[in-house]
Amino acid sequence: MEPNVLSQDEVLLLIVSQLAAYGFSQLAQTVAAVTGAVAELAPSSKLSELLFLGKEQDESEELEPTEFSAEEDQDEPMEGSGDSHSKYLDFDNELKPTSRPFPEYTQLYYTQHKGPCRCAAFSTDGKYAATGSHDTSLKVLDVSKMKNRTGDAGDKPVIRTLYDHVATVNDLSFHPNGLVLASCSDDQSIKLFDLSKPGVKRAFRTHTLCVPSAFIPLATSSWQVCIDTLRTSISSSSSPTCRELKKLTIQGTDDNSVRIYDVKTFQCYTTPSTAPDLHRGGITHVRYSSTGSVFATSSADGSVKVWDGVSGKCVRSIENAHAGAPVSSVRLSRNGKYVLSAGKDSVIRLWDVGSGREMVRYEGAGHMRESLQAAFTYNEDFVLMGDENSYNVLCWDTRTGILVKKIQGQNNIVKCVATSTTDPGFLSCSVA
């Protein structure tokens, strides 16, 4: 007999008894006679009770996917998490900035949503990617299938399309294990999707955001949310604890406060609304460092801020980072020493977190209308961002700021560039 499985006789007895309980006595007798079930045809609802309990258990398991198990709390290095930073960007250990060989790019795959594509992200291990759209949908893609097209009937890189938001999807982030995708939307919600269940298209957990009345009132029609999930854990005795830190998502909205949520309970950690270090305008982008020790935020007020990932205190504030223009995106280097910001002054800047000093600037891209996002390549050798004037993706040498490449492929403004965590590949998302 298989473990945890009832015998055939037991199942048939339950079926016959349940049919009798429903009033189908003649049918119950026929089933018993045909199958040879040993039964007294005594009515019983035990089968329906067991099915109800099984259904409840199945739904409960859907609400507790793998990433929230106790095994996760063991602090093991994540693949692609960048625990060793020796080969990445570090001006302190480089005698002289030198140019790096630039990889040649070829478009491998193209897909589209019904509306403008607004955001994209890769999983930590680089195996999957996801995109979010103005049409409220999310697509999950298999990276290996995008790279190795065969033309067969089963050659479909889009492995899942998720429908649960009712407004524009603004941002995406994979949990470090690659099995959970977090998204946020103009519908004022954060949703978590379990990618380990192929048939599930709805979120297993939803948090509807609300802003305390003490904060700046929000205009729902223009409200945008940005999120990031913690890439790995860090060691600390402070609150939130190290165990909690592996389960956090950070969120910014059109008000000026950063909120950090436990993704299991949605317990909120936030900076007091009276804190002097708060942004003075809406938060446009949030991103953790690869270790989770710090996170960065950008704002419509023109500032960039870096925060301690444990205490939530602001450790570096860069005011007027882009000559007073709004800042549309931020990225932290793998070692947490540098923050990359893109502003609507058409300049990308690399800042030293320790001193707040501008290290390198990247010019040549038009960026004044749309909120574009800049990104490091996987090894931080190059910086990529779209260009409003040409619809290309522009590429700069990270260390020298030299524009080295214009990559064609889109027929409208590239709003977001998401880079792979493991190789030179990237996704570009167009507004049309």
TARAWO-V422509 format. One record per residue. N is the residue number from 1. PHI is phi in degrees with one decimal (NA if undefined). PSI is psi in whole degrees, -180 to 180 (* if undefined). D_LAST is the distance of its C-alpha to the last C-alpha in Angstrom with 2 decimals. Layout:
N & PHI & PSI & D_LAST
N & PHI & PSI & D_LAST
This chain:
1 & NA & 138 & 57.72
2 & -70.2 & 147 & 54.17
3 & -65.0 & 143 & 53.74
4 & 61.3 & 27 & 52.44
5 & -128.4 & 132 & 52.72
6 & -70.3 & 152 & 55.25
7 & -71.8 & 163 & 57.69
8 & -59.5 & -42 & 57.50
9 & -62.1 & -40 & 60.61
10 & -65.3 & -42 & 59.19
11 & -65.6 & -44 & 55.95
12 & -64.2 & -38 & 57.91
13 & -61.9 & -42 & 60.24
14 & -63.8 & -41 & 57.38
15 & -64.7 & -46 & 55.89
16 & -62.5 & -46 & 59.28
17 & -64.4 & -37 & 60.05
18 & -68.8 & -40 & 56.68
19 & -60.7 & -40 & 57.19
20 & -65.7 & -38 & 60.60
21 & -65.1 & -31 & 59.21
22 & -80.7 & -4 & 56.82
23 & 94.1 & 8 & 59.89
24 & -96.8 & 62 & 59.37
25 & -63.6 & -43 & 62.86
26 & -62.5 & -43 & 63.44
27 & -65.0 & -37 & 60.08
28 & -63.5 & -42 & 60.90
29 & -63.5 & -41 & 64.29
30 & -63.9 & -46 & 62.73
31 & -60.6 & -42 & 60.19
32 & -65.0 & -39 & 63.07
33 & -70.5 & -41 & 65.27
34 & -70.7 & -39 & 62.71
35 & -91.3 & -15 & 61.46
36 & 76.7 & 21 & 64.83
37 & -66.9 & 133 & 63.52
38 & -86.5 & 105 & 66.42
39 & -149.8 & 150 & 65.93
40 & -94.5 & 9 & 68.12
41 & 56.9 & 30 & 65.36
42 & -76.7 & 123 & 65.44
43 & -58.3 & 135 & 62.40
44 & -153.7 & 139 & 60.09
45 & -101.5 & 21 & 56.54
46 & -62.2 & -36 & 56.26
47 & -63.0 & -47 & 53.54
48 & -64.3 & -34 & 51.22
49 & -66.4 & -43 & 51.99
50 & -65.5 & -39 & 51.13
51 & -64.2 & -39 & 47.86
52 & -63.2 & -45 & 46.95
53 & -64.1 & -39 & 47.77
54 & -64.9 & -40 & 45.74
55 & -63.8 & -43 & 42.69
56 & -61.3 & -43 & 43.04
57 & -64.1 & -41 & 43.38
58 & -63.5 & -42 & 40.30
59 & -67.0 & -36 & 38.17
60 & -63.8 & -40 & 39.73
61 & -66.2 & -33 & 38.80
62 & -64.3 & -28 & 35.14
63 & -86.6 & -4 & 35.30
64 & -131.7 & 69 & 36.85
65 & -67.5 & 175 & 34.88
66 & -53.6 & -35 & 36.24
67 & -68.2 & -12 & 34.89
68 & -102.8 & 15 & 37.23
69 & -77.5 & 164 & 40.41
70 & -65.0 & -29 & 43.36
71 & -61.2 & -26 & 42.96
72 & -64.3 & -25 & 39.82
73 & -75.1 & -4 & 42.01
74 & -77.5 & 125 & 43.55
75 & -81.6 & 80 & 42.08
76 & -100.9 & 146 & 41.15
77 & -60.9 & 140 & 38.84
78 & -88.8 & 141 & 35.32
79 & -62.5 & 128 & 34.06
80 & 79.7 & 5 & 31.64
81 & -81.4 & -10 & 32.52
82 & 76.6 & 43 & 33.97
83 & -66.6 & -29 & 37.53
84 & -104.1 & 120 & 38.81
85 & -104.2 & 9 & 37.29
86 & -62.2 & -31 & 39.56
87 & -94.4 & 4 & 37.03
88 & -102.7 & -175 & 34.28
89 & -61.8 & 122 & 33.87
90 & -161.4 & 95 & 37.22
91 & -63.8 & -27 & 38.52
92 & -65.1 & -28 & 41.86
93 & -109.1 & 14 & 42.69
94 & -116.1 & 119 & 41.41
95 & -64.3 & -40 & 44.01
96 & -150.9 & 128 & 41.63
97 & -60.3 & 129 & 37.84
98 & -125.4 & 149 & 37.17
99 & -70.4 & 147 & 34.10
100 & -106.2 & 150 & 32.83
101 & -64.3 & 134 & 31.98
102 & -93.4 & 130 & 28.26
103 & -72.2 & 145 & 26.90
104 & -83.4 & 131 & 25.25
105 & -103.9 & 139 & 21.79
106 & -131.5 & 133 & 20.72
107 & -68.4 & 124 & 17.56
108 & -102.8 & -27 & 19.07
109 & -156.3 & 150 & 16.53
110 & -139.5 & 132 & 13.04
111 & -143.3 & 163 & 11.85
112 & -144.3 & 150 & 8.98
113 & -88.3 & 175 & 9.16
114 & -76.2 & -18 & 9.19
115 & -129.2 & 180 & 6.94
116 & -55.4 & 140 & 4.81
117 & -88.1 & 124 & 7.19
118 & -106.4 & -27 & 9.62
119 & -154.0 & 160 & 12.70
120 & -155.9 & 160 & 14.77
121 & -158.4 & 152 & 18.49
122 & -105.0 & 151 & 21.24
123 & -71.5 & 161 & 24.57
124 & -59.5 & -36 & 27.59
125 & -86.6 & -1 & 29.01
126 & 76.1 & 6 & 25.82
127 & -82.1 & -26 & 26.15
128 & -130.6 & 158 & 23.12
129 & -138.5 & 161 & 19.61
130 & -143.8 & 151 & 17.38
131 & -130.2 & 151 & 13.83
132 & -127.5 & 149 & 13.04
133 & -131.7 & 162 & 10.34
134 & -63.3 & -22 & 10.02
135 & -81.5 & 7 & 11.46
136 & 83.0 & -3 & 14.58
137 & -95.1 & 162 & 14.92
138 & -125.4 & 143 & 15.80
139 & -118.1 & 138 & 16.15
140 & -111.2 & 130 & 19.15
141 & -121.8 & 143 & 19.49
142 & -87.6 & 116 & 22.73
143 & -64.7 & -40 & 22.55
144 & -63.7 & -35 & 25.52
145 & -71.2 & -32 & 24.02
146 & -66.3 & -36 & 20.90
147 & -80.4 & -31 & 23.42
148 & -122.1 & 76 & 25.95
149 & -75.2 & 134 & 24.56
150 & -111.5 & -22 & 27.50
151 & 84.4 & -1 & 26.17
152 & -72.5 & 166 & 28.36
153 & -61.4 & -33 & 27.63
154 & -87.6 & 5 & 27.46
155 & -83.3 & 78 & 25.07
156 & -127.8 & 99 & 22.15
157 & -60.2 & -31 & 20.65
158 & -77.4 & 107 & 18.94
159 & -97.3 & -12 & 22.21
160 & -157.7 & 140 & 21.29
161 & -120.6 & 125 & 18.79
162 & -108.1 & 133 & 19.95
163 & -127.3 & 109 & 19.93
164 & -152.1 & -23 & 21.89
165 & -79.4 & 159 & 19.92
166 & -118.9 & 10 & 19.56
167 & -149.4 & 178 & 16.99
168 & -51.7 & 134 & 14.03
169 & -85.3 & 125 & 14.87
170 & -100.0 & -30 & 15.36
171 & -158.3 & 157 & 17.26
172 & -138.5 & 153 & 18.97
173 & -159.3 & 135 & 22.24
174 & -86.1 & 143 & 24.54
175 & -66.3 & 153 & 28.24
176 & -55.3 & -29 & 30.34
177 & -81.9 & -5 & 31.62
178 & 77.9 & 1 & 28.19
179 & -97.7 & -11 & 29.12
180 & -128.2 & 134 & 27.55
181 & -115.4 & 126 & 23.98
182 & -101.1 & 140 & 23.65
183 & -140.6 & 157 & 20.69
184 & -137.6 & 160 & 20.45
185 & -151.0 & 165 & 18.66
186 & -65.2 & -11 & 18.76
187 & -79.4 & 10 & 21.28
188 & 66.2 & 41 & 23.71
189 & -138.3 & 154 & 24.42
190 & -111.8 & 132 & 24.66
191 & -125.1 & 144 & 24.80
192 & -116.5 & 125 & 26.40
193 & -110.3 & 133 & 25.77
194 & -89.5 & 107 & 28.53
195 & -81.9 & -5 & 27.11
196 & -80.0 & -11 & 30.66
197 & -108.6 & 102 & 30.81
198 & -57.3 & -35 & 28.79
199 & -86.5 & -4 & 28.97
200 & -89.1 & 124 & 27.98
201 & -112.8 & -2 & 24.57
202 & -109.6 & 157 & 25.66
203 & -69.3 & 144 & 26.50
204 & -87.5 & -15 & 30.15
205 & -148.3 & 137 & 30.26
206 & -131.3 & 136 & 28.54
207 & -121.4 & 119 & 29.33
208 & -88.3 & 122 & 28.62
209 & -80.4 & 143 & 28.55
210 & -140.2 & 149 & 30.84
211 & -113.6 & 125 & 31.83
212 & -54.2 & 149 & 35.56
213 & -64.3 & -19 & 36.64
214 & -72.8 & -16 & 37.93
215 & -88.2 & 174 & 34.45
216 & -62.8 & 130 & 32.18
217 & -59.0 & 147 & 31.05
218 & -107.1 & 141 & 27.42
219 & -92.6 & 108 & 25.21
220 & -55.4 & -37 & 23.66
221 & -64.6 & -24 & 20.74
222 & -116.9 & 11 & 19.54
223 & -74.0 & 130 & 21.07
224 & -126.2 & 147 & 19.34
225 & -123.8 & 142 & 21.01
226 & -127.8 & 146 & 20.93
227 & -139.5 & 163 & 23.18
228 & -152.4 & 149 & 24.81
229 & -106.7 & 149 & 27.58
230 & -65.1 & 131 & 30.71
231 & -75.8 & -35 & 30.78
232 & -160.8 & -180 & 34.55
233 & -96.7 & 162 & 37.71
234 & -130.3 & 159 & 39.96
235 & -93.1 & 128 & 43.69
236 & -165.9 & 152 & 44.96
237 & -100.3 & 0 & 47.59
238 & -84.6 & 173 & 45.72
239 & -100.9 & 140 & 43.69
240 & -66.0 & 149 & 41.22
241 & -71.4 & 169 & 43.07
242 & -59.3 & -40 & 42.03
243 & -62.8 & -40 & 41.82
244 & -69.7 & -34 & 39.49
245 & -63.1 & -22 & 37.30
246 & -79.0 & -3 & 36.08
247 & -127.4 & 31 & 34.53
248 & -107.1 & 147 & 32.70
249 & -126.0 & 140 & 29.22
250 & -108.0 & 142 & 28.51
251 & -138.0 & 137 & 26.46
252 & -126.2 & 149 & 25.57
253 & -134.2 & -170 & 24.51
254 & -69.7 & -10 & 24.43
255 & -89.1 & -175 & 28.20
256 & -102.5 & 10 & 30.01
257 & -105.8 & 143 & 31.49
258 & -93.8 & 136 & 30.63
259 & -123.1 & 135 & 31.49
260 & -114.8 & 125 & 32.38
261 & -114.3 & 139 & 32.74
262 & -71.9 & 122 & 34.82
263 & -71.3 & -14 & 32.46
264 & -88.2 & -44 & 35.43
265 & -107.0 & -15 & 36.96
266 & 59.0 & 27 & 34.30
267 & -63.3 & 137 & 37.17
268 & -106.3 & 132 & 35.80
269 & -110.5 & 130 & 36.92
270 & -148.6 & 157 & 36.00
271 & -78.2 & 137 & 37.29
272 & -53.7 & 144 & 39.51
273 & -67.0 & -14 & 37.92
274 & -96.6 & 1 & 40.66
275 & -60.9 & 135 & 40.09
276 & -68.4 & -18 & 40.09
277 & -89.2 & 2 & 37.41
278 & -66.0 & 152 & 34.62
279 & -63.2 & 157 & 31.54
280 & -99.4 & 0 & 31.89
281 & -142.3 & -178 & 28.30
282 & -62.8 & 149 & 25.56
283 & -86.5 & 127 & 24.75
284 & -98.9 & -23 & 21.27
285 & -158.7 & 146 & 21.76
286 & -136.8 & 139 & 24.60
287 & -150.5 & 135 & 25.62
288 & -79.1 & 157 & 28.92
289 & -77.0 & 168 & 30.77
290 & -65.1 & -26 & 31.47
291 & -92.9 & -16 & 34.95
292 & 83.2 & 2 & 34.14
293 & -70.0 & -29 & 36.79
294 & -141.4 & 162 & 34.44
295 & -139.9 & 158 & 30.99
296 & -121.0 & 151 & 29.01
297 & -134.1 & 150 & 27.14
298 & -123.4 & 161 & 25.27
299 & -144.2 & 157 & 25.26
300 & -67.2 & -14 & 24.16
301 & -78.9 & -1 & 27.82
302 & 90.8 & 8 & 27.30
303 & -108.9 & 159 & 29.29
304 & -124.2 & 134 & 29.09
305 & -131.5 & 145 & 31.55
306 & -117.4 & 134 & 32.91
307 & -122.6 & 148 & 34.80
308 & -69.8 & 130 & 37.48
309 & -72.3 & -14 & 36.20
310 & -101.1 & -53 & 39.55
311 & -82.6 & -21 & 40.92
312 & 78.5 & 9 & 37.67
313 & -84.8 & 147 & 39.16
314 & -74.8 & 123 & 37.28
315 & -104.9 & -15 & 38.59
316 & -156.1 & 127 & 36.66
317 & -121.8 & 124 & 35.09
318 & -114.1 & 102 & 33.44
319 & -82.8 & 152 & 33.24
320 & 48.0 & 46 & 31.33
321 & -62.4 & -27 & 29.65
322 & -130.4 & 53 & 27.31
323 & 55.5 & 35 & 29.64
324 & 89.5 & -10 & 28.95
325 & -76.1 & 153 & 25.14
326 & -59.5 & 147 & 23.24
327 & -102.1 & 127 & 22.73
328 & -98.5 & -21 & 19.37
329 & -156.4 & 157 & 20.41
330 & -139.1 & 149 & 23.62
331 & -144.1 & 138 & 24.90
332 & -99.3 & 144 & 28.56
333 & -68.8 & 164 & 30.24
334 & -61.2 & -34 & 31.97
335 & -86.7 & -1 & 35.34
336 & 76.3 & 6 & 34.21
337 & -82.6 & -23 & 35.66
338 & -130.7 & 149 & 32.52
339 & -126.5 & 132 & 29.42
340 & -102.1 & 126 & 26.26
341 & -126.6 & 144 & 24.46
342 & -118.7 & 128 & 21.44
343 & -123.1 & 165 & 21.82
344 & -82.5 & 25 & 20.36
345 & -99.3 & 12 & 23.13
346 & 65.0 & 30 & 21.06
347 & -131.5 & 139 & 23.56
348 & -103.5 & 139 & 23.67
349 & -129.8 & 144 & 27.19
350 & -109.0 & 125 & 29.32
351 & -114.4 & 146 & 32.11
352 & -85.0 & 120 & 35.39
353 & -66.1 & -38 & 35.72
354 & -62.7 & -42 & 39.50
355 & -106.2 & -17 & 39.98
356 & 76.5 & 13 & 36.76
357 & -88.2 & 141 & 36.85
358 & -72.9 & 128 & 33.93
359 & -96.8 & -48 & 34.25
360 & -145.5 & 148 & 31.52
361 & -124.5 & 149 & 28.71
362 & -124.1 & 116 & 25.68
363 & -122.0 & 161 & 24.54
364 & 125.1 & -15 & 22.40
365 & -100.2 & 137 & 18.84
366 & -77.0 & 128 & 17.45
367 & -154.8 & 83 & 16.85
368 & -134.8 & -22 & 17.73
369 & -103.2 & -61 & 14.92
370 & -81.8 & 159 & 12.62
371 & -91.2 & 96 & 14.58
372 & -90.1 & 158 & 14.14
373 & -120.0 & 129 & 16.26
374 & -97.5 & 155 & 18.83
375 & -149.8 & 150 & 20.75
376 & -78.9 & 149 & 23.95
377 & -71.0 & 171 & 24.21
378 & -57.4 & -33 & 26.49
379 & -102.0 & 7 & 29.62
380 & 64.4 & 19 & 28.59
381 & -77.6 & -25 & 29.30
382 & -136.9 & 158 & 25.92
383 & -117.1 & 134 & 23.25
384 & -120.9 & 143 & 19.53
385 & -162.0 & 154 & 16.70
386 & -72.7 & 168 & 13.53
387 & -130.9 & 120 & 14.20
388 & -64.6 & -25 & 12.66
389 & -84.3 & -25 & 14.76
390 & -126.2 & -12 & 14.02
391 & 68.8 & 11 & 10.81
392 & -89.3 & 167 & 13.56
393 & -99.3 & 124 & 15.05
394 & -96.9 & 149 & 18.48
395 & -129.2 & 128 & 21.57
396 & -118.0 & 150 & 24.79
397 & -71.0 & 124 & 28.19
398 & -61.1 & -39 & 28.77
399 & -82.7 & -31 & 32.43
400 & -105.8 & -19 & 32.51
401 & 79.6 & 6 & 29.21
402 & -77.1 & 132 & 28.95
403 & -74.3 & 117 & 25.59
404 & -111.1 & -15 & 26.11
405 & -159.7 & 144 & 22.95
406 & -119.2 & 119 & 19.58
407 & -105.5 & 118 & 17.51
408 & -88.9 & 169 & 15.08
409 & 149.8 & -25 & 12.70
410 & -104.8 & 159 & 9.00
411 & -112.8 & 16 & 7.60
412 & -157.6 & -179 & 5.88
413 & -60.5 & 131 & 7.60
414 & -84.5 & 106 & 8.92
415 & -79.3 & -35 & 9.79
416 & -137.1 & 139 & 12.23
417 & -120.1 & 120 & 14.62
418 & -111.8 & 125 & 17.01
419 & -100.6 & 145 & 20.15
420 & -63.0 & 151 & 22.62
421 & -87.9 & -7 & 25.91
422 & -127.4 & -13 & 28.06
423 & -153.4 & 178 & 26.83
424 & -70.5 & -5 & 24.70
425 & -63.9 & 156 & 21.58
426 & -151.6 & 160 & 18.28
427 & -109.1 & 140 & 14.84
428 & -116.7 & 135 & 11.74
429 & -115.5 & 123 & 8.75
430 & -102.2 & 152 & 5.40
431 & -78.6 & -5 & 3.81
432 & -156.4 & * & 0.00
